[in-house]
Amino acid sequence: MKKSHFLGLVASIVSLPLSAHAQVTTNPQGSGPIVAALNWIQGTLMGSVATAIAVMAVATVGLMMLTGRMNWRFGATVILGCFILFGAGAIVSGIRSAAALG
């Protein structure tokens, strides 16, 4: 498996709970265990696990850029992806507030 495919897979897995959590403001009846499980996954992935993966990805990209083995565009997309991953909560809240005003 190529590194780009692996990083894309990790990013899509990490973003799933965020999008599911951002869509619903009130929980339907009987969804308590599901919401609790999604909150646990979100807390796990946005906590130390995501931080460790992001640090390793940025360090790998930096090392490969310094040795001249990576194209700069791919490195920039990895770093931009980390910003989007960790700023997802702020991005969603900004979109929600803009939608409420409009």
C-alpha positions in Angstrom: 0.0 0.0 0.0 1.4 3.4 -1.0 1.9 6.1 1.7 -0.5 8.4 -0.1 -3.3 5.8 0.0 -2.6 5.1 3.7 -2.7 8.8 4.6 -5.9 9.2 2.7 -7.4 6.2 4.5 -6.4 7.5 7.9 -7.8 11.0 7.0 -11.2 9.5 5.9 -11.5 7.4 9.0 -10.7 10.3 11.3 -13.2 12.6 9.6 -16.1 10.2 9.7 -17.1 10.8 13.4 -16.7 14.5 13.0 -19.2 14.7 10.1 -21.7 12.4 11.9 -21.4 14.4 15.1 -21.9 17.8 13.4 -25.1 16.9 11.6 -27.4 16.3 14.6 -28.2 18.8 17.3 -30.7 16.7 19.2 -30.3 13.0 19.6 -33.2 10.8 18.5 -34.7 8.4 21.1 -32.8 5.2 21.6 -29.5 6.5 20.1 -27.7 6.9 23.4 -25.3 4.0 22.9 -24.5 5.0 19.3 -23.8 8.6 20.3 -21.7 7.5 23.2 -19.7 5.2 20.9 -19.2 8.0 18.3 -18.1 10.4 21.0 -15.6 7.9 22.3 -14.2 7.3 18.8 -14.0 11.1 18.2 -12.2 11.6 21.5 -9.8 8.8 20.8 -9.0 10.0 17.3 -8.8 13.7 18.1 -6.7 13.1 21.2 -3.4 11.5 21.4 -3.8 9.1 18.5 -4.4 11.8 15.9 -1.7 13.9 17.4 0.8 11.1 17.2 -0.1 10.2 13.6 0.1 13.9 12.6 3.5 14.4 14.2 4.8 11.3 12.4 3.4 12.4 9.1 4.8 15.9 9.3 8.2 14.6 10.5 8.3 12.1 7.6 7.3 14.7 5.1 9.9 17.1 6.5 12.7 14.5 6.3 11.7 13.5 2.8 11.7 17.1 1.7 15.1 17.8 3.2 16.6 14.8 1.5 15.0 15.8 -1.8 12.9 12.6 -2.2 9.4 14.2 -2.1 7.7 16.6 -4.2 6.8 19.8 -2.4 3.1 19.8 -3.5 2.5 16.4 -1.8 4.2 17.7 1.4 2.0 20.8 1.4 -1.1 18.7 1.1 -0.2 16.6 4.1 0.4 19.6 6.2 -2.8 21.3 5.0 -4.6 18.0 5.8 -3.3 18.2 9.4 -4.6 21.8 9.7 -8.0 20.8 8.4 -8.1 17.7 10.7 -7.4 19.6 13.9 -9.4 22.7 12.8 -12.5 20.7 11.9 -14.4 21.8 14.9 -13.8 25.4 14.3 -14.6 25.0 10.6 -17.9 23.3 11.3 -18.9 25.9 13.9 -18.1 28.6 11.4 -20.3 27.0 8.8 -23.1 26.5 11.3 -23.0 30.1 12.4 -23.0 31.3 8.8 -26.0 29.1 8.0 -27.9 30.4 11.0 -27.3 34.0 9.9 -28.3 33.4 6.3 
